[in-house]
């Protein structure tokens, strides 16, 4: 395990597969009690209503400052479940491994997943491993799924944004997308930019408990903040108005984007959330967000309006730094492939 590589035999279902599962995965994922190693995990402690989500991860490179494909597979699924106002409890993970993948790299990624799950308070209870012939895959692909108990009543939904609501953002945008780009291209001057990959479930639990009436929760991953706001506007049939001056972006990220011709509003994030809720609750929600390291830069960036003179249903209108207005459209094409 310390010096070898993944072999096709590791995906055969035989002794090599069992060794890989026992020595590399179970030793990190099993928790206080050894799992039964059945074809499915028995979850006899959970009661509904439930939130259930699944996602796939094909990042290139698989490691970058601030995160890796292992921790991201945990954080991404934990956050997706949490966005329904739920407490994530259990995860599954499936690995597609390329023949020849160094086992020390796989060990680091598995440990990163275990550490991320422990920090988020969730258990990885089932999974699968397959090995693809050399060249048929690129290093490692991970699919994870999560189940959680919904504690918000009613559950947040992209269809519940209403005129008069405030639009909150938990922190700076663009960090993850630019960190991946910098590592992929070996770009000098951008080495200090780190992915924002982080679990948001504890922040969401506090918002549900201490604020309540959360109309929408979304994490702006692929397509960035712009795509997420457009999704909400379309689902709810409203106009989302946001102010460019109030959207937090780190100076280093803004400078890097300017050099590369990228827009941070369209870059992926992996540790941020958008919260839409009644305006009178906005200040309390911001105070709660700022209690968490992931929310220290939280800001109110706009509001929800009814369709009319200021825009049509499903549109996002951005007030620019110069005081003008423009539509913040849904992204077309892929700015940065294999980003999450």
Secondary structure, 3 states (H helix, E strand, C coil): CCCCECCHHHHCCCHHHHHHHHHHHHHHHCCCCCCCCCCCCCCCCCCCCEEEEEEEECCCCCEECCEEHHHHHHHHHHHHHHCCCEEEEEEEEEEEEECCCEHHHHHHHHHHHHHHHHHHCCEEEEEEEEEECCCCCCCEEEEEEEEEEECCCCCCCCCCCCCCEEEEECCCCCHHHHHHHHHHHCCCCCCCCCCCCCCCHHHHHHHHHHCCCEEEEECCCCCHHHHHHHHHHHHHCCEEEEEHHHCCCCHHHHHHHHHHCCCHHHCCCCCCCEEEEEHHHHHHHHHHHCCCHHHCCCEEEEEEECCECCECCCCEEEECCCCCEEECCCCCCCCCCCCC
